[in-house]
Amino acid sequence: MKYTLTIYEQRKMLFLAVAHAMATMVVWSHFFLVKYRATAKVPRGANLYWWKRLTPPFEFGAMHAILFQMALLPLTMARQSVAALSTTSFGRKFVPLHKVVAMHIHLGYVMVSFVFASTILFFVFFGQGCAQQKSGKEPTPGGQHTFCHKMTSEIMATGLAIMGCLLLVAVTSYARNRIKYEIFYYVHHFVFIMFALAIAHTLDDKARRGQVRSQNFKWFSASLVWYLTDRLQASFNIRDCDVVECVALGDDEPESRKVVHLRIVRPETFIFRPGQYVFINDRNIDYTWHPYSIASSPHEDTIDFYIEVMSTSRVDGANSWTNKLWRDARDGFVSKMRINGPYGTGFNDIDDKTEIVAIGAGTGIVPMLSLAKAKVNEFVRMNAQARLSDLAARDAKNRKFADNYFKESYTLKDFVYKQLGLAKKESKASEMWASRSVQDIFLHKQCAWREAKLREEGDNATKRHYERLLTKNVLHEVVDLTQIGFPLLDLTSIALLLSFSKNFAIATQAMREVPLWAFFVCHCYFFVHWVFTRMNAPIWWIDLIFNATSTVAFTAWYNLIREDRKEWNVYMIWAFAALSVYRIARISSDVLLTGTPGSRAVNAYLEKTGDATSVTEKFTLIFMTPQVDFCQILWRDLDSLHQSITKNYGEQASRVFDIQVYCTSRDSAENEELKKRVKGTSLGAAGALHMERPDLDEITSRPVLQQVLKDQFTGEDRPSFTASLVAFCGSTQLGSKIALAVVRSRARVKAFTENHSIEFLQENYGQATPAKDRGRASFKQVRVEPAPTVSGVVGNIVNVGRAAANVAAVALKTVGPKTTKTSN
């Protein structure tokens, strides 16, 4: 179940990966059928009959599957286009563009797999054919060994050259953390030679003699031209920048941690978003470009970088690019830098998040630092009282919208009850319960009693209740994940319908019925989804009309395709595609979009009414590292942020901004030295430094629990819709653990409400190469406790109950029996 929950957090990538796999197999099967129809002329009983019938179709399908990957690969390399697409609503909400590198690697692996499988089959087939022609078992048309000549043909030579280029790219990509970056960078450009050879592959001697061939360049010409145009445009983004500060931190000792703090002048036209990165080039060292995340705010006049130095790399020795930069910085030789960018998606889909927890591990703190500086700038633009009043007004508007949202949205059951006059009416007991005084008293007693039961030794009914509730909520996440299969099935059925219609001459009755039954399965699920899902009235009626139309369409198609055994005509295909696309859009939006339907609706409402500014109520920055020296390096920037927010908000600063530093060094002497250095700082006095490992479950659940408690005790028991975010940058291993903690926290919070959600976002820009391969450890992995069992989760619920009881007590003491509405 742990892996299932982690996959749920990566559901967008899962959707794209499975969709790509299905599309690839549809392309392969389509061209397999095309060639299989052509090999029907092979006489039955001929030597190597099934080899001759199946091998050419398999190779033909594999060739086009490879071309499909080659058509997609350039799009994942178009940095300018990816950055631009990430600013659109579709790019932010539906496509995980921050994982575009993972998409690129996935496409590469798929292409390599097809190339090697088809190459092995090619040699097996033509090798045995050549051997049998030489032995006399296989006919030799015109006295020529056609199988043997095929293995020495022009097309064979270009095919082997393509495989050689791809092999070089694949090997260096797989070993990119074990070789010099420059080797990986330059060898990767062999992919363009592979594209050129792919064009020449079908322009061989037979094509020149007039034989009709399916030309390869038709597949990837458009995407390749797009990439080259994107690359040309990127070349105009190169800027020469003056260096304001270039400090070499650390010393020449082999075990010393070395970091270059680089600060350059930001060009006036250079606009970036927090989380983006740029390529840096120092012509005094070489002409290679190296990507690094930006640490400064978009509002500053300078651009900051923290560049880790790989000074003892096993590959580079003491001659790595970063080590040369560090030596030049120490000697004061760095005065100019060239930058190219910005690239990457940045933190785009966070404008509607009520609370944000930004976690940076090691150098992963750099993009989080940029985001924190941007948020501090946003917080201090208006005075503290004005901002808090603005948040209170927005909270009140949120709650008013939520009240109306529940009144105006319904399921089929609610609709039927309303038409029959069976709608539930409020009783006098419910009216009495509406009194805030009564609610507060009962909630306080309930929380105190549950806390006592959860703290008891042994088993009891309260613990079993929360165990069942947690299991139920986790299963809901799994069910949500399985919904992805229906849009994928719809997409596959559309592709198969087009393929079978094109190959109608060899399409069987069973093949014609496959899309029909896939449509029926998806239609049945969508009907069930419509029956049990709460939605607002317009969407409910549109879905009702769609379900009715789909039912009529399926009945008509069933009679035509199954009963009358007719072919799919063009009008039927268009209708099939239109109905399927609507269904795909509705289901995929529910599964892939972040937040809850309520939180998305309220944010759309606030945006339309002009109240979408200053949405973030609180921002928490968490820095985790086992390195004391790097903690000292970053402390100045972190302390400056804390001073800025404290100066404007005073004692209320913790309500909008918080910084936590977790240093897990095992060197007690270094730890004591760090404590002494930070003791006199503003951030140190606030208790931000923790010499321990963080509790990931507590960190990830705190934002949404605060919203739950606010609903109960300061929101007059009126619901609100919010979506919080946990963003992480660091190692993928630690990121998986934090993602799992987020999923557990979300399942826990569902025990109290379904109006609030918490999402996870992982950034990977600017990550250092693993130490075991490239040299000394950049940042040791922060140890995190294993995933808790159900009994461990119950222990966390104890903390929730204690927090609820404490908040209830405070509310009763401060507000008194006649509770009035408090500010947000």
C-alpha positions as a printed Julia matrix, in Angstrom:
824×3 Matrix{Float64}:
   0.0     0.0     0.0
   2.91    2.35    0.65
   3.95    2.22   -2.99
   0.35    2.69   -4.14
   0.05    5.87   -2.09
   3.35    7.18   -3.44
   2.18    6.47   -6.99
  -0.98    8.45   -6.24
   1.16   11.54   -5.68
   2.75   10.9    -9.09
  -0.59   10.28  -10.8
   0.0    12.86  -13.54
   3.26   11.19  -14.52
   1.57    7.79  -14.28
  -1.22    8.98  -16.57
   1.24   10.3   -19.16
   3.44    7.2   -18.98
   0.54    4.78  -19.46
  -1.02    6.96  -22.16
   2.32    7.03  -23.98
   2.71    3.27  -23.65
  -0.77    2.67  -25.05
  -0.21    5.13  -27.89
   3.08    3.42  -28.74
   1.45    0.0   -28.83
  -1.41    1.31  -30.98
   1.12    2.74  -33.45
   3.0    -0.55  -33.45
  -0.16   -2.66  -33.91
  -1.5    -0.39  -36.66
   1.59   -0.72  -38.83
   1.91   -4.39  -37.88
  -1.51   -4.96  -39.44
  -0.6    -2.9   -42.51
   2.45   -5.08  -43.17
   0.7    -8.29  -42.15
  -1.82   -7.66  -44.92
   1.09   -7.27  -47.38
   2.72  -10.57  -46.31
  -0.48  -12.52  -47.03
   0.99  -13.38  -50.44
   3.52  -15.73  -48.8
   2.33  -19.22  -49.84
   1.28  -21.47  -46.98
   3.78  -24.26  -46.44
   6.71  -22.17  -47.65
  10.04  -22.48  -45.89
  10.13  -20.27  -42.72
   6.46  -19.5   -43.33
   5.6   -17.94  -39.98
   8.94  -16.14  -39.82
   8.16  -14.52  -43.16
   4.59  -13.7   -42.15
   5.36  -12.2   -38.7
   8.91  -10.81  -38.77
   8.37   -8.07  -41.41
   5.16   -6.85  -39.66
   6.93   -6.82  -36.3
   9.88   -4.89  -37.75
   7.61   -2.49  -39.63
   5.57   -1.8   -36.49
   8.72   -1.39  -34.38
  10.2     1.05  -36.9
   7.16    3.3   -36.63
   7.06    2.97  -32.85
  10.67    4.21  -32.87
   9.71    7.08  -35.16
   6.9     7.96  -32.76
   9.46    8.32  -29.95
  11.7    10.39  -32.23
   8.76   12.7   -32.95
   8.2    13.28  -29.22
  11.82   13.56  -28.06
  12.54   17.03  -29.52
   9.49   18.45  -27.75
  10.9    17.44  -24.35
  14.16   19.25  -25.2
  12.51   22.56  -26.15
  13.29   24.48  -22.94
  11.78   27.77  -24.06
   8.51   26.11  -25.05
   8.28   24.12  -21.82
   8.82   27.27  -19.74
   6.17   29.12  -21.76
   3.66   26.25  -21.62
   4.07   26.05  -17.84
   2.54   29.52  -17.52
  -0.71   28.44  -19.2
  -3.64   27.03  -17.25
  -3.43   23.68  -19.09
   0.32   23.38  -18.53
   0.07   24.26  -14.84
  -2.84   22.04  -13.94
  -2.72   18.97  -16.18
   0.84   18.37  -17.38
   3.69   17.73  -14.9
   6.14   19.88  -16.86
   8.51   20.04  -13.88
   9.13   16.37  -14.69
  10.01   16.99  -18.33
  13.5    15.53  -17.83
  11.92   12.31  -16.56
   9.67   12.31  -19.64
  12.75   12.72  -21.87
  14.51    9.81  -20.16
  11.39    7.65  -20.42
  11.12    8.25  -24.16
  14.79    7.44  -24.58
  14.49    4.13  -22.76
  11.42    3.13  -24.79
  13.2     3.94  -28.06
  16.33    2.02  -27.03
  14.19   -0.99  -26.11
  12.47   -1.05  -29.49
  15.72   -0.53  -31.42
  17.53   -3.37  -29.69
  14.56   -5.75  -29.89
  14.07   -5.11  -33.61
  17.83   -5.35  -34.3
  18.11   -8.72  -32.57
  15.06  -10.05  -34.43
  16.44   -8.7   -37.72
  19.73  -10.57  -37.35
  17.99  -13.77  -36.23
  15.58  -13.73  -39.16
  17.97  -12.76  -41.95
  20.8   -14.78  -40.43
  18.92  -18.04  -40.57
  17.5   -17.13  -43.99
  21.04  -16.54  -45.3
  22.23  -19.81  -43.81
  19.37  -21.76  -45.35
  19.92  -20.17  -48.76
  23.52  -21.24  -48.66
  22.5   -24.77  -47.64
  19.85  -24.96  -50.38
  16.81  -25.15  -48.08
  15.66  -21.66  -49.04
  15.09  -20.65  -52.69
  17.52  -18.19  -54.29
  15.62  -15.95  -56.75
  17.76  -15.34  -59.82
  20.55  -17.31  -58.18
  21.12  -14.55  -55.6
  21.33  -14.97  -51.86
  18.76  -12.26  -51.13
  18.86  -12.77  -47.36
  22.64  -12.44  -47.3
  22.59   -9.36  -49.53
  20.05   -7.75  -47.21
  22.57   -7.9   -44.36
  25.13   -5.97  -46.44
  22.74   -3.49  -48.03
  22.84    0.28  -47.78
  19.81    0.37  -45.49
  21.56   -2.12  -43.2
  24.6     0.17  -42.93
  22.53    3.22  -41.96
  20.55    1.07  -39.52
  23.74   -0.08  -37.77
  25.01    3.5   -37.67
  21.73    4.62  -36.05
  22.04    1.88  -33.45
  25.66    2.87  -32.78
  24.75    6.52  -32.17
  21.85    5.51  -29.97
  24.08    3.11  -28.04
  26.59    5.88  -27.3
  23.86    8.23  -26.15
  22.19    5.54  -24.04
  25.39    4.39  -22.3
  26.61    7.9   -21.48
  23.13    8.87  -20.28
  22.94    5.87  -17.98
  26.44    6.64  -16.65
  25.93   10.41  -16.5
  26.67   10.44  -12.75
  29.9     8.48  -13.22
  31.54   10.41  -16.05
  32.53   14.0   -16.68
  29.6    16.26  -17.38
  31.31   17.56  -20.53
  31.53   14.01  -21.96
  27.83   13.42  -21.32
  26.94   16.82  -22.78
  28.85   16.48  -26.05
  28.07   12.8   -26.67
  24.38   13.53  -26.17
  24.51   15.64  -29.34
  25.02   12.41  -31.31
  21.23   12.23  -31.26
  21.2    14.78  -34.09
  23.46   12.51  -36.15
  20.92    9.76  -35.43
  18.13   11.95  -36.83
  20.17   12.63  -39.98
  20.87    8.92  -40.44
  17.17    8.14  -39.91
  16.36   10.41  -42.86
  19.04    8.73  -44.99
  17.79    5.3   -43.86
  14.81    5.34  -46.25
  16.56    7.28  -49.0
  18.61    4.24  -50.03
  19.34    2.83  -53.47
  15.9     1.2   -53.75
  14.15    4.5   -53.07
  16.33    6.15  -55.69
  15.24    3.49  -58.19
  11.6     4.45  -57.6
  10.5     1.98  -54.9
   7.85    3.56  -52.68
   8.93    3.87  -49.05
   7.39    5.35  -45.95
   9.78    8.26  -45.46
  11.01    8.69  -41.89
  11.39   12.47  -42.01
   7.61   12.88  -42.23
   7.33   11.72  -38.62
   9.74   14.0   -36.82
  10.39   16.92  -39.17
   7.82   19.21  -37.5
   8.96   18.52  -33.94
  12.63   18.71  -34.92
  12.12   22.08  -36.63
  10.23   23.24  -33.54
  13.14   22.25  -31.32
  15.73   23.91  -33.57
  13.65   27.09  -33.61
  13.37   26.92  -29.84
  17.13   26.43  -29.56
  17.76   29.37  -31.9
  15.51   31.58  -29.83
  17.3    30.45  -26.67
  20.59   31.64  -28.14
  19.19   35.17  -28.04
  18.67   34.81  -24.29
  22.42   34.79  -23.59
  23.41   37.8   -21.54
  26.76   39.05  -20.25
  26.41   40.07  -16.62
  28.74   41.9   -14.25
  29.61   40.05  -11.09
  28.67   41.96   -7.94
  30.03   39.38   -5.54
  31.76   36.04   -5.95
  32.83   34.6    -2.62
  34.69   31.32   -2.23
  33.48   29.71    1.02
  35.56   26.95    2.56
  39.27   26.15    2.34
  41.67   23.86    0.49
  41.36   21.0     2.98
  40.09   17.85    1.23
  37.25   17.41    3.74
  36.25   21.06    3.71
  32.93   21.89    2.18
  33.36   24.4    -0.62
  30.57   26.62   -1.91
  30.67   29.57   -4.29
  28.21   32.33   -3.5
  27.78   34.11   -6.82
  25.83   37.34   -7.16
  25.48   39.0   -10.55
  23.62   42.05  -11.85
  20.15   41.16  -13.1
  19.53   42.53  -16.6
  16.51   44.79  -16.76
  14.69   42.5   -19.21
  15.53   39.3   -17.33
  12.25   38.08  -15.8
  12.05   34.81  -13.93
   9.83   32.96  -11.49
  10.86   31.33   -8.21
  12.01   27.78   -8.86
  13.44   28.44  -12.31
  17.07   27.9   -13.27
  19.6    29.33  -15.72
  22.67   28.03  -17.5
  25.93   29.67  -16.43
  29.08   29.97  -18.5
  32.48   31.32  -17.47
  34.59   31.8   -20.6
  37.73   32.02  -18.48
  37.25   28.33  -17.66
  35.66   26.79  -20.78
  32.68   27.13  -23.11
  30.34   24.63  -21.46
  27.06   25.65  -19.84
  26.01   24.46  -16.4
  22.45   24.68  -14.96
  21.89   26.18  -11.49
  18.78   27.21   -9.6
  18.24   30.88   -8.77
  18.3    31.77   -5.07
  17.13   35.38   -5.28
  13.69   36.94   -5.52
  12.34   38.15   -8.88
  12.03   41.6    -7.3
  15.75   41.99   -6.54
  18.27   43.81   -8.71
  20.72   40.92   -8.49
  20.65   37.19   -9.2
  22.09   34.91   -6.53
  23.48   31.39   -6.84
  24.87   28.92   -4.32
  27.16   26.61   -6.29
  28.41   23.48   -4.63
  32.04   22.61   -5.42
  32.86   19.03   -6.4
  36.5    19.41   -5.39
  37.39   15.75   -4.86
  35.51   14.15   -7.71
  36.68   10.68   -8.66
  36.24   11.63  -12.31
  37.51   15.18  -12.4
  39.97   15.11   -9.52
  40.7    18.73   -8.66
  39.87   19.96  -12.17
  36.1    20.03  -12.08
  34.4    23.14  -13.43
  33.09   24.07  -10.0
  36.52   23.65   -8.44
  38.06   25.96  -11.06
  35.32   28.49  -10.4
  36.0    28.29   -6.65
  39.73   28.9    -7.18
  39.03   31.86   -9.48
  36.59   33.28   -6.92
  39.18   32.91   -4.17
  41.78   34.69   -6.27
  39.36   37.44   -7.33
  39.42   36.63  -11.06
  35.66   36.38  -11.61
  34.29   39.64  -13.0
  31.96   38.56  -15.83
  29.46   35.75  -16.24
  27.22   34.69  -19.08
  23.75   33.39  -18.35
  21.18   31.69  -20.58
  17.61   31.43  -19.42
  15.47   31.33  -17.42
  14.21   27.79  -17.9
  12.09   25.34  -15.99
   8.52   25.6   -14.82
   9.14   27.27  -11.48
   6.44   27.31   -8.83
   3.46   28.06  -11.03
   0.48   26.24   -9.61
   0.7    27.68   -6.08
  -1.27   30.91   -6.34
  -4.4    29.26   -4.95
  -2.71   27.53   -2.01
  -3.74   28.77    1.43
  -0.69   27.44    3.26
   2.67   26.48    1.77
   5.4    24.4     3.38
   8.62   24.66    1.34
  11.2    22.01    2.27
  14.75   22.16    0.96
  17.33   19.44    1.66
  20.94   20.45    1.04
  21.29   22.51   -2.13
  17.58   21.92   -2.63
  17.07   24.94   -0.38
  18.11   27.26   -3.22
  14.82   27.35   -5.23
  12.89   27.32   -1.96
  14.88   30.34   -0.82
  13.86   32.16   -3.99
  10.22   31.32   -3.34
  10.5    32.42    0.31
  11.99   35.78   -0.68
   9.18   36.31   -3.19
   6.56   35.52   -0.55
   8.19   37.84    2.02
   8.13   40.6    -0.57
   4.42   39.89   -1.1
   3.73   39.92    2.65
   5.44   43.24    3.37
   3.88   45.14    0.45
   1.0    46.13    2.74
   1.15   46.78    6.47
   0.46   43.93    8.85
  -2.98   45.04    9.97
  -4.17   45.63    6.4
  -2.99   42.2     5.28
  -4.54   40.37    8.24
  -7.79   42.23    7.69
  -7.66   41.3     4.0
  -7.19   37.63    4.9
 -10.09   37.79    7.36
 -12.37   39.31    4.7
 -11.3    36.68    2.19
 -11.95   33.92    4.76
 -15.46   35.24    5.38
 -16.14   35.31    1.65
 -14.81   31.76    1.35
 -17.2    30.52    4.06
 -20.17   32.3     2.52
 -19.38   30.72   -0.84
 -19.01   27.29    0.78
 -22.46   27.6     2.36
 -24.04   28.36   -1.01
 -21.91   25.7    -2.75
 -23.4    22.96   -0.59
 -26.9    24.33   -1.09
 -26.58   24.55   -4.89
 -24.79   21.26   -5.5
 -26.35   17.83   -5.23
 -26.24   14.2    -6.24
 -28.97   12.19   -7.98
 -30.3    11.13   -4.57
 -30.61   14.76   -3.44
 -32.38   15.66   -6.7
 -34.93   12.86   -6.32
 -35.59   13.71   -2.66
 -36.08   17.35   -3.58
 -38.57   16.53   -6.35
 -40.54   14.22   -4.04
 -40.55   16.73   -1.2
 -38.46   14.46    1.01
 -35.62   16.91    1.6
 -34.32   16.76    5.16
 -35.59   19.55    7.39
 -33.8    21.04   10.32
 -35.14   19.88   13.67
 -35.35   21.93   16.83
 -32.45   19.9    18.19
 -30.39   20.95   15.16
 -31.36   24.57   15.73
 -30.21   24.33   19.33
 -26.96   22.75   18.17
 -26.39   25.75   15.91
 -25.59   27.79   19.03
 -21.83   28.35   19.1
 -21.78   28.13   22.9
 -23.29   24.65   22.88
 -21.01   23.53   20.06
 -17.86   24.74   21.75
 -18.71   23.0    25.01
 -19.5    19.69   23.34
 -16.51   19.81   21.0
 -14.19   20.54   23.89
 -15.58   17.63   25.9
 -15.53   15.32   22.88
 -11.9    16.1    22.01
 -10.78   15.72   25.64
 -12.56   12.37   25.95
 -11.16   11.05   22.65
  -7.67   12.17   23.59
  -7.9    10.27   26.88
  -9.07    7.14   25.09
  -6.32    7.34   22.48
  -3.69    7.73   25.19
  -4.89    4.67   27.09
  -2.83    1.5    27.01
  -4.2    -1.41   25.04
  -7.06   -1.6    22.6
 -10.35    0.27   22.81
 -13.27    1.29   20.59
 -11.93    4.78   19.89
  -8.61    3.46   18.57
 -10.39    0.88   16.44
 -12.67    3.61   15.07
  -9.73    5.72   13.9
  -7.94    2.68   12.51
 -10.99    1.82   10.39
 -11.4     5.45    9.37
  -7.77    5.73    8.3
  -7.96    2.5     6.29
 -11.15    3.74    4.62
  -9.56    7.05    3.68
  -6.45    5.34    2.28
  -8.69    3.08    0.19
 -10.4     6.2    -1.17
  -7.02    7.35   -2.46
  -6.51    3.98   -4.15
  -9.97    4.16   -5.74
  -9.22    7.65   -7.02
  -6.04    6.29   -8.57
  -7.89    3.51  -10.4
 -10.15    6.1   -12.09
  -7.19    7.0   -14.31
  -7.82    3.78  -16.2
 -11.1     4.95  -17.74
  -9.76    8.04  -19.58
  -6.87    5.88  -20.76
  -9.31    3.25  -22.01
 -11.25    5.95  -23.84
  -8.08    7.26  -25.5
  -7.06    3.76  -26.52
 -10.49    2.98  -27.95
 -10.38    6.14  -30.12
  -6.92    5.19  -31.43
  -7.95    1.58  -32.12
 -11.11    2.73  -33.9
  -9.04    4.92  -36.23
  -6.54    2.11  -36.82
  -9.15   -0.56  -37.54
 -11.04    1.81  -39.84
  -7.85    2.41  -41.8
  -7.22   -1.35  -42.01
 -10.86   -2.21  -42.72
  -9.83   -4.77  -45.35
  -8.39   -7.12  -42.73
 -10.38   -5.93  -39.7
 -12.45   -8.76  -38.24
 -15.85   -8.44  -36.6
 -14.23   -8.82  -33.18
 -11.81   -5.98  -33.97
 -14.69   -3.71  -34.97
 -16.47   -4.47  -31.69
 -13.51   -3.75  -29.41
 -13.98    0.08  -29.42
 -17.75   -0.41  -29.0
 -17.4    -2.44  -25.79
 -14.66   -0.12  -24.47
 -17.09    2.76  -24.98
 -19.77    0.84  -23.07
 -17.48    0.17  -20.09
 -16.43    3.82  -19.84
 -20.03    4.97  -20.26
 -21.19    2.73  -17.39
 -18.48    4.08  -15.1
 -19.27    7.67  -16.02
 -22.94    7.06  -15.22
 -22.02    5.7   -11.78
 -19.69    8.66  -11.28
 -22.55   11.03  -12.13
 -24.95    9.28   -9.72
 -22.71    9.44   -6.65
 -20.62   12.58   -7.2
 -21.75   15.91   -5.75
 -21.58   18.69   -8.33
 -23.23   22.02   -9.03
 -26.48   22.21  -10.96
 -25.23   23.25  -14.46
 -22.61   20.5   -14.61
 -25.1    17.98  -13.22
 -27.59   18.73  -16.02
 -24.88   18.69  -18.71
 -23.7    15.27  -17.5
 -27.3    14.04  -17.5
 -27.73   15.09  -21.14
 -24.37   13.53  -22.02
 -25.32   10.22  -20.36
 -28.6    10.12  -22.22
 -26.87   10.89  -25.54
 -24.22    8.22  -24.93
 -26.91    5.65  -24.15
 -28.76    6.39  -27.39
 -25.49    6.37  -29.37
 -24.37    3.04  -27.95
 -27.74    1.46  -28.72
 -27.57    2.66  -32.34
 -23.96    1.54  -32.75
 -24.73   -1.84  -31.2
 -27.44   -2.45  -33.8
 -25.24   -1.28  -36.68
 -21.9    -2.84  -35.71
 -22.88   -6.0   -33.86
 -26.29   -6.88  -35.24
 -26.0    -5.61  -38.83
 -22.17   -6.15  -38.99
 -21.53   -2.85  -40.75
 -18.34   -0.8   -40.85
 -17.69    2.32  -38.8
 -18.31    5.32  -41.05
 -16.78    8.77  -40.66
 -19.83   10.28  -38.91
 -19.93    7.5   -36.35
 -16.21    7.92  -35.68
 -16.6    11.69  -35.12
 -19.52   11.12  -32.73
 -17.58    8.39  -30.91
 -14.57   10.68  -30.49
 -16.65   13.67  -29.31
 -18.46   11.7   -26.61
 -15.24   10.03  -25.47
 -13.31   13.31  -25.31
 -15.97   14.9   -23.08
 -15.82   11.9   -20.78
 -12.01   12.04  -20.73
 -12.05   15.73  -19.81
 -14.53   15.26  -16.97
 -12.91   12.23  -15.33
  -9.3    13.29  -15.81
 -10.02   16.73  -14.33
 -11.36   15.08  -11.18
  -8.33   12.8   -10.88
  -5.43   14.94  -12.09
  -6.28   18.4   -10.78
  -4.98   19.32   -7.35
  -7.2    20.34   -4.49
 -10.85   19.47   -4.03
 -13.73   20.49   -6.33
 -14.76   22.93   -3.62
 -11.34   24.57   -3.34
 -11.12   24.91   -7.12
 -14.59   26.42   -7.25
 -13.96   28.93   -4.47
 -10.68   30.07   -6.01
 -12.36   30.56   -9.38
 -15.04   32.6    -7.62
 -12.5    34.74   -5.74
 -10.5    35.3    -8.91
 -13.6    36.47  -10.81
 -14.56   38.82   -7.98
 -11.05   40.28   -7.74
 -10.16   38.77   -4.37
  -7.46   36.33   -5.5
  -4.54   38.5    -4.31
  -2.61   37.54   -1.19
  -4.16   34.08   -1.1
  -1.36   32.53    0.95
  -2.12   32.86    4.65
   1.13   31.32    5.88
   4.45   30.28    4.38
   6.8    27.89    6.21
  10.4    27.42    5.03
  12.16   24.27    6.26
  15.87   23.69    5.67
  17.31   20.22    6.33
  21.01   19.4     6.17
  23.58   17.29    8.02
  26.29   19.85    7.12
  27.03   22.45    9.79
  29.2    24.58    7.51
  26.54   24.92    4.84
  24.0    25.74    7.53
  26.26   28.61    8.6
  26.54   29.79    4.99
  22.76   29.96    4.53
  21.99   31.39    7.95
  22.65   34.99    6.88
  20.01   34.87    4.15
  17.51   33.09    6.39
  18.07   35.56    9.23
  17.56   38.47    6.84
  14.18   37.05    5.79
  13.16   36.64    9.42
  14.13   40.22   10.25
  12.15   41.58    7.29
   8.94   39.84    8.29
   9.38   40.58   12.0
   9.97   44.26   11.31
   6.59   44.53    9.56
   4.45   42.1    11.55
   6.03   42.14   15.01
   4.56   39.51   17.33
   2.15   38.39   14.62
   4.96   37.41   12.24
   4.59   33.71   13.06
   1.03   33.82   11.73
   2.22   34.47    8.17
   5.85   33.28    7.96
   7.98   30.7     9.73
  11.51   29.35    9.28
  12.74   26.03   10.69
  16.3    24.73   10.33
  17.09   21.09   11.05
  20.8    20.3    11.29
  21.49   16.61   11.83
  25.27   16.65   12.12
  26.74   14.02   14.44
  29.78   16.14   15.3
  28.99   17.55   18.75
  31.82   20.12   18.58
  30.53   21.52   15.28
  27.0    21.57   16.65
  28.03   23.6    19.68
  29.92   26.04   17.47
  26.84   26.47   15.27
  24.63   27.14   18.29
  27.03   29.84   19.51
  27.15   31.55   16.12
  23.38   31.74   15.67
  22.52   32.52   19.26
  22.8    36.27   18.83
  20.83   36.44   15.6
  17.15   37.28   15.31
  16.36   33.88   13.78
  18.36   32.06   16.45
  16.56   33.9    19.24
  13.25   32.78   17.71
  14.26   29.13   18.21
  14.46   28.23   14.52
  17.48   25.91   14.9
  16.78   22.26   15.71
  19.6    19.76   16.15
  17.41   16.79   15.34
  15.57   15.05   12.54
  12.22   16.56   11.57
   8.92   14.79   12.14
   7.65   14.61    8.57
   4.17   13.53    9.56
   3.77   16.5    11.88
   5.21   18.94    9.33
   2.99   17.77    6.47
  -0.25   17.55    8.45
   0.05   20.85   10.33
  -1.15   23.19    7.51
  -4.42   21.41    6.82
  -5.08   20.66   10.5
  -4.87   24.37   11.21
  -7.63   24.89    8.64
  -9.74   22.17   10.26
  -9.38   23.66   13.74
 -10.11   27.13   12.39
 -13.39   25.85   10.91
 -14.38   24.35   14.23
 -13.48   27.14   16.61
 -13.07   30.46   14.81
 -15.27   29.95   11.76
 -18.62   29.75   13.56
 -18.75   26.12   12.42
 -19.2    27.29    8.82
 -17.15   25.28    6.33
 -14.45   26.71    4.11
 -12.56   25.28    1.14
  -8.77   25.43    1.1
  -5.87   23.69   -0.58
  -2.41   23.59    1.02
   0.91   22.6    -0.53
   4.08   20.84    0.57
   6.88   21.62   -1.9
  10.2    19.79   -1.75
  13.53   20.04   -3.53
  16.28   17.55   -2.8
  17.04   13.9    -3.3
  14.37   11.74   -4.89
  14.65    9.2    -2.07
  13.8    11.75    0.58
  11.16   13.21   -1.72
   9.42    9.82   -1.85
   9.3     9.71    1.95
   7.85   13.2     2.17
   5.3    12.33   -0.52
   4.23    9.31    1.5
   3.95   11.48    4.62
   1.7    13.89    2.69
  -0.58   11.04    1.61
  -0.8     9.72    5.18
  -1.55   13.21    6.47
  -4.29   13.68    3.89
  -5.86   10.37    4.87
  -5.67   11.37    8.54
  -7.27   14.76    8.01
 -10.18   13.17    6.15
 -11.23   11.85    9.56
 -12.29   15.43   10.32
 -13.25   16.96    6.98
 -13.11   16.58    3.19
 -13.2    20.31    2.52
  -9.45   20.8     2.89
  -6.7    19.12    0.92
  -2.93   19.02    0.88
  -0.83   18.42   -2.22
   2.8    17.6    -2.88
   5.18   19.13   -5.43
   8.76   17.98   -5.96
  11.37   20.05   -7.79
  14.67   18.58   -8.95
  16.56   21.48  -10.52
  20.19   22.05   -9.6
  20.73   18.77   -7.82
  24.29   17.73   -7.2
  25.69   14.5    -8.55
  25.59   11.63   -6.04
  28.72   11.52   -3.91
  29.38    7.83   -4.3
  29.98    8.42   -8.0
  31.38   11.91   -8.31
  33.26   12.54   -5.11
  32.66   13.76   -1.6
  29.14   13.87   -0.24
  27.31   17.05   -1.1
  24.59   16.46    1.45
  24.12   13.28    3.36
  20.65   11.88    3.23
  18.54   12.97    6.15
  17.37    9.9     7.97
  13.64    9.66    8.26
  11.83    7.15   10.4
  10.06    4.31    8.58
   6.44    4.71    7.63
   4.32    4.28   10.75
   1.97    1.38   11.23
  -1.66    1.85   12.17
  -0.71    1.98   15.83
   1.83    4.69   15.0
  -0.82    6.62   13.13
  -3.08    6.41   16.15
  -0.27    8.01   18.12
  -0.31   10.91   15.7
  -4.06   11.21   16.07
  -3.44   11.66   19.8
  -1.56   14.84   18.94
  -4.47   15.95   16.76
  -6.89   15.38   19.61
  -4.64   17.26   22.03
  -4.37   20.18   19.61
  -8.12   20.27   19.14
  -8.71   20.19   22.88
  -6.2    22.99   23.47
  -7.71   25.18   20.78
 -11.19   24.54   22.16
 -10.07   25.53   25.64
  -8.46   28.72   24.38
 -11.58   29.57   22.36
 -13.84   29.1    25.38
 -11.59   31.16   27.66
 -11.09   34.07   25.3
 -14.52   34.26   23.75
 -16.74   33.21   26.64
 -20.22   31.73   26.54
 -21.46   34.17   23.86
 -18.96   33.53   21.13
 -18.46   36.23   18.54
 -16.66   35.9    15.24
 -12.92   36.43   15.47
 -10.53   37.54   12.78
  -8.82   34.99   10.62
